[in-house]
């Protein structure tokens, strides 16, 4: 197991901890990463674009002119798609873009993503991330850690940290159970508290089948 330094929010080393090789030294499968990111993006799509067809248009349904004898084309009513202000033909309708992805594949992809950041030495472990809830305090801590675009992982009960990161464009907070492939790959540095690291390693550890 690889050892990494444990730091405080001032950037000083206060200890060390071992990273589980089965999680932070996984063989990277780039295609699997692509598949899971695509699944996440599809799941996040709102799919709420909608247009009205002729049955939903509020217009007069009176025939504009008689069927024959005018020399003009036949017309039934002004909600027809051929009229300006009429209904839309084959327009978008609300839909769900989500599809299923096996849980084992999602976990393996997350291990691959964490392994990518670990190989780049972009995984930072903190003893704790205690701030006063102000954005300025979080920015100061990130500057001390040398993290420009960071994903901060800590328990949801650290309310002051959650509040302090809310308005940051360069950083994002996530609970350990919300850690995902897209956010790991979208941020240069992953910052985990020791408590969050333990929760992540426990959740992602591969199940070894007994012979």
Secondary structure, DSSP 8 states (H G I E B T S, - for coil): -EEEEEE-TTS-EEEEEEE-HHHHS----HHHHHHHHHHHHHHH---------TTT--S--S-SS-SSSSSS-----TTSTTSTT---SS------------HHHHHHHHHHHHHHHHHTT-EEEES-----S-HHHHHHHHHHHT-SSEEEE--TT-HHHHHHHTT-SSEEEE-GGG--HHHHHHSSEEEEEHHHHHHHHHHH-------
